[in-house]
Amino acid sequence: MVLPLFPLPTTVLFPNVFLPLHIFEPRYRAMVANALQSDRMIGMVLLKPGWERDYEGRPPTYPIGCSGVITHVERLPDGRFNLVLRGLERFRVVEEDGTRSYRQATVEPLVEQPVTGDDRLALRSKRAKLEALIAPTVDPGPGAGQPRDPGISAMSDEDFVNALAQYLDIAPLEKQALLERDSLRGRADALVELLEMKILMARTPGLSHVAH
């Protein structure tokens, strides 16, 4: 499968999560225009540190990314685009094709391990822990005993874990590590560990210096 690649230094896309994008570079305007004329798919990949030295060229990216389909698009009068991607599935870059002005590559889909049986029970437990960990950062509901965010409780476990991984205010490399987890349970486990560590560091002055 050949996908156009949109590499960014701080953005990681996860399956079934929405990502708004503003496209202004000429090469990526061409990418979007071509995608809209075909299957509307784009592959998001994260640039490796040091990308600034060759941004106009083809600086190295991490090999694992996530494909997305353009669900909404606004073409601006000057040729720029505002669009929304919905994440589809993870992939691994096999080989880049340098024949176009923008980047594209042959990719292979990465199928996540299915969530069944004990994994589903463990995932429910991890989700409850994650909801408790992020609760202080969510605005309280209208009254005592009211859910903090009805939208969160309505989300499936898969969507909740992936959305949290994408939207949390954490470093891009931490998000990339979460994307590279080959199972949803593993991603949830890593998220719990990450949030617990960040809470501990916030409560313990000087610990961040020790950790480094």
Contacts in CASP RR format, 6 or more apart in sequence:
PFRMAT RR
TARGET T0000
AUTHOR 0000-0000-0000
METHOD contacts of the structure
MODEL  1
MVLPLFPLPTTVLFPNVFLPLHIFEPRYRAMVANALQSDRMIGMVLLKPG
WERDYEGRPPTYPIGCSGVITHVERLPDGRFNLVLRGLERFRVVEEDGTR
SYRQATVEPLVEQPVTGDDRLALRSKRAKLEALIAPTVDPGPGAGQPRDP
GISAMSDEDFVNALAQYLDIAPLEKQALLERDSLRGRADALVELLEMKIL
MARTPGLSHVAH
1 91 0 8 1.000
1 106 0 8 1.000
1 107 0 8 1.000
1 108 0 8 1.000
1 109 0 8 1.000
2 97 0 8 1.000
2 104 0 8 1.000
2 105 0 8 1.000
2 106 0 8 1.000
2 107 0 8 1.000
3 41 0 8 1.000
3 42 0 8 1.000
3 43 0 8 1.000
3 67 0 8 1.000
3 91 0 8 1.000
3 104 0 8 1.000
3 105 0 8 1.000
3 107 0 8 1.000
4 31 0 8 1.000
4 34 0 8 1.000
4 35 0 8 1.000
4 41 0 8 1.000
4 42 0 8 1.000
4 43 0 8 1.000
4 100 0 8 1.000
4 102 0 8 1.000
4 103 0 8 1.000
4 104 0 8 1.000
5 42 0 8 1.000
5 43 0 8 1.000
5 44 0 8 1.000
5 45 0 8 1.000
5 61 0 8 1.000
5 93 0 8 1.000
5 96 0 8 1.000
5 102 0 8 1.000
5 103 0 8 1.000
5 104 0 8 1.000
5 105 0 8 1.000
6 21 0 8 1.000
6 28 0 8 1.000
6 31 0 8 1.000
6 42 0 8 1.000
6 43 0 8 1.000
6 44 0 8 1.000
6 45 0 8 1.000
6 102 0 8 1.000
6 103 0 8 1.000
7 44 0 8 1.000
7 45 0 8 1.000
7 46 0 8 1.000
7 47 0 8 1.000
7 51 0 8 1.000
7 59 0 8 1.000
7 61 0 8 1.000
7 103 0 8 1.000
8 44 0 8 1.000
8 45 0 8 1.000
8 46 0 8 1.000
8 47 0 8 1.000
9 46 0 8 1.000
9 47 0 8 1.000
9 51 0 8 1.000
9 172 0 8 1.000
10 172 0 8 1.000
11 19 0 8 1.000
11 44 0 8 1.000
11 46 0 8 1.000
11 172 0 8 1.000
12 44 0 8 1.000
12 46 0 8 1.000
12 65 0 8 1.000
12 66 0 8 1.000
12 165 0 8 1.000
12 166 0 8 1.000
12 172 0 8 1.000
12 175 0 8 1.000
12 176 0 8 1.000
12 178 0 8 1.000
12 179 0 8 1.000
13 19 0 8 1.000
13 43 0 8 1.000
13 44 0 8 1.000
13 65 0 8 1.000
13 66 0 8 1.000
13 68 0 8 1.000
13 85 0 8 1.000
13 87 0 8 1.000
13 166 0 8 1.000
14 66 0 8 1.000
14 87 0 8 1.000
14 162 0 8 1.000
14 163 0 8 1.000
14 165 0 8 1.000
14 166 0 8 1.000
14 178 0 8 1.000
14 179 0 8 1.000
15 66 0 8 1.000
15 87 0 8 1.000
15 88 0 8 1.000
15 89 0 8 1.000
15 90 0 8 1.000
15 112 0 8 1.000
15 158 0 8 1.000
15 162 0 8 1.000
16 86 0 8 1.000
16 87 0 8 1.000
16 88 0 8 1.000
16 158 0 8 1.000
16 159 0 8 1.000
16 162 0 8 1.000
17 86 0 8 1.000
17 87 0 8 1.000
17 159 0 8 1.000
17 162 0 8 1.000
17 163 0 8 1.000
17 166 0 8 1.000
17 167 0 8 1.000
18 71 0 8 1.000
18 84 0 8 1.000
18 85 0 8 1.000
18 86 0 8 1.000
18 87 0 8 1.000
19 44 0 8 1.000
19 84 0 8 1.000
19 85 0 8 1.000
19 86 0 8 1.000
19 87 0 8 1.000
19 166 0 8 1.000
20 82 0 8 1.000
20 83 0 8 1.000
20 84 0 8 1.000
21 81 0 8 1.000
21 82 0 8 1.000
21 83 0 8 1.000
21 84 0 8 1.000
21 85 0 8 1.000
22 80 0 8 1.000
22 81 0 8 1.000
22 82 0 8 1.000
23 29 0 8 1.000
23 31 0 8 1.000
23 32 0 8 1.000
23 80 0 8 1.000
23 81 0 8 1.000
23 82 0 8 1.000
23 83 0 8 1.000
24 80 0 8 1.000
26 101 0 8 1.000
27 101 0 8 1.000
27 102 0 8 1.000
28 102 0 8 1.000
29 79 0 8 1.000
29 80 0 8 1.000
29 81 0 8 1.000
30 100 0 8 1.000
30 101 0 8 1.000
30 102 0 8 1.000
31 42 0 8 1.000
31 100 0 8 1.000
31 102 0 8 1.000
31 104 0 8 1.000
32 42 0 8 1.000
32 70 0 8 1.000
32 73 0 8 1.000
32 81 0 8 1.000
32 83 0 8 1.000
35 41 0 8 1.000
35 42 0 8 1.000
35 70 0 8 1.000
36 70 0 8 1.000
36 73 0 8 1.000
39 69 0 8 1.000
40 69 0 8 1.000
40 70 0 8 1.000
41 67 0 8 1.000
41 68 0 8 1.000
41 69 0 8 1.000
41 70 0 8 1.000
41 88 0 8 1.000
42 67 0 8 1.000
42 68 0 8 1.000
42 70 0 8 1.000
42 85 0 8 1.000
43 65 0 8 1.000
43 66 0 8 1.000
43 67 0 8 1.000
43 68 0 8 1.000
43 91 0 8 1.000
43 107 0 8 1.000
44 65 0 8 1.000
44 66 0 8 1.000
44 67 0 8 1.000
44 68 0 8 1.000
44 85 0 8 1.000
45 61 0 8 1.000
45 62 0 8 1.000
45 64 0 8 1.000
45 65 0 8 1.000
45 93 0 8 1.000
46 61 0 8 1.000
46 62 0 8 1.000
46 65 0 8 1.000
46 172 0 8 1.000
46 173 0 8 1.000
46 175 0 8 1.000
46 176 0 8 1.000
47 59 0 8 1.000
47 60 0 8 1.000
47 61 0 8 1.000
48 59 0 8 1.000
48 60 0 8 1.000
48 61 0 8 1.000
48 62 0 8 1.000
50 59 0 8 1.000
51 59 0 8 1.000
51 60 0 8 1.000
53 59 0 8 1.000
58 96 0 8 1.000
58 98 0 8 1.000
58 103 0 8 1.000
61 93 0 8 1.000
62 176 0 8 1.000
62 180 0 8 1.000
63 92 0 8 1.000
63 93 0 8 1.000
64 90 0 8 1.000
64 91 0 8 1.000
64 92 0 8 1.000
64 93 0 8 1.000
64 110 0 8 1.000
64 176 0 8 1.000
64 179 0 8 1.000
64 180 0 8 1.000
65 90 0 8 1.000
65 91 0 8 1.000
65 92 0 8 1.000
65 93 0 8 1.000
65 179 0 8 1.000
66 87 0 8 1.000
66 88 0 8 1.000
66 89 0 8 1.000
66 90 0 8 1.000
66 91 0 8 1.000
66 179 0 8 1.000
67 87 0 8 1.000
67 88 0 8 1.000
67 89 0 8 1.000
67 90 0 8 1.000
67 91 0 8 1.000
67 107 0 8 1.000
68 85 0 8 1.000
68 86 0 8 1.000
68 87 0 8 1.000
68 88 0 8 1.000
69 85 0 8 1.000
69 86 0 8 1.000
69 87 0 8 1.000
69 88 0 8 1.000
70 83 0 8 1.000
70 84 0 8 1.000
70 85 0 8 1.000
71 84 0 8 1.000
71 85 0 8 1.000
71 86 0 8 1.000
72 83 0 8 1.000
72 84 0 8 1.000
73 81 0 8 1.000
73 82 0 8 1.000
73 83 0 8 1.000
73 84 0 8 1.000
74 81 0 8 1.000
74 82 0 8 1.000
74 83 0 8 1.000
75 81 0 8 1.000
76 82 0 8 1.000
89 109 0 8 1.000
89 110 0 8 1.000
89 111 0 8 1.000
90 109 0 8 1.000
90 110 0 8 1.000
90 112 0 8 1.000
90 179 0 8 1.000
91 107 0 8 1.000
91 108 0 8 1.000
91 109 0 8 1.000
91 110 0 8 1.000
92 107 0 8 1.000
92 108 0 8 1.000
92 110 0 8 1.000
93 105 0 8 1.000
93 106 0 8 1.000
93 107 0 8 1.000
94 105 0 8 1.000
94 106 0 8 1.000
94 107 0 8 1.000
94 108 0 8 1.000
95 105 0 8 1.000
95 106 0 8 1.000
96 103 0 8 1.000
96 104 0 8 1.000
96 105 0 8 1.000
97 104 0 8 1.000
97 105 0 8 1.000
97 106 0 8 1.000
98 104 0 8 1.000
110 182 0 8 1.000
112 182 0 8 1.000
112 183 0 8 1.000
112 184 0 8 1.000
113 119 0 8 1.000
113 182 0 8 1.000
113 183 0 8 1.000
113 184 0 8 1.000
113 185 0 8 1.000
115 123 0 8 1.000
115 157 0 8 1.000
115 158 0 8 1.000
115 183 0 8 1.000
115 184 0 8 1.000
115 185 0 8 1.000
119 183 0 8 1.000
119 184 0 8 1.000
119 185 0 8 1.000
120 157 0 8 1.000
122 185 0 8 1.000
123 157 0 8 1.000
123 161 0 8 1.000
123 184 0 8 1.000
123 185 0 8 1.000
123 188 0 8 1.000
124 157 0 8 1.000
126 161 0 8 1.000
126 185 0 8 1.000
126 188 0 8 1.000
126 189 0 8 1.000
126 191 0 8 1.000
126 192 0 8 1.000
127 157 0 8 1.000
127 160 0 8 1.000
127 161 0 8 1.000
127 188 0 8 1.000
129 192 0 8 1.000
130 160 0 8 1.000
130 161 0 8 1.000
130 164 0 8 1.000
130 188 0 8 1.000
130 191 0 8 1.000
130 192 0 8 1.000
130 195 0 8 1.000
131 152 0 8 1.000
133 192 0 8 1.000
133 195 0 8 1.000
133 196 0 8 1.000
133 199 0 8 1.000
134 164 0 8 1.000
134 195 0 8 1.000
135 148 0 8 1.000
138 148 0 8 1.000
138 149 0 8 1.000
138 152 0 8 1.000
139 148 0 8 1.000
139 149 0 8 1.000
140 146 0 8 1.000
140 148 0 8 1.000
141 147 0 8 1.000
141 148 0 8 1.000
141 149 0 8 1.000
147 153 0 8 1.000
152 160 0 8 1.000
155 163 0 8 1.000
157 184 0 8 1.000
157 188 0 8 1.000
158 184 0 8 1.000
161 184 0 8 1.000
161 187 0 8 1.000
161 188 0 8 1.000
161 191 0 8 1.000
162 184 0 8 1.000
162 187 0 8 1.000
164 191 0 8 1.000
165 175 0 8 1.000
165 178 0 8 1.000
165 179 0 8 1.000
165 187 0 8 1.000
165 191 0 8 1.000
166 175 0 8 1.000
168 175 0 8 1.000
168 191 0 8 1.000
168 195 0 8 1.000
170 194 0 8 1.000
170 198 0 8 1.000
174 194 0 8 1.000
177 190 0 8 1.000
178 187 0 8 1.000
178 190 0 8 1.000
178 191 0 8 1.000
178 194 0 8 1.000
181 187 0 8 1.000
181 190 0 8 1.000
200 207 0 8 1.000
201 207 0 8 1.000
201 208 0 8 1.000
201 211 0 8 1.000
END
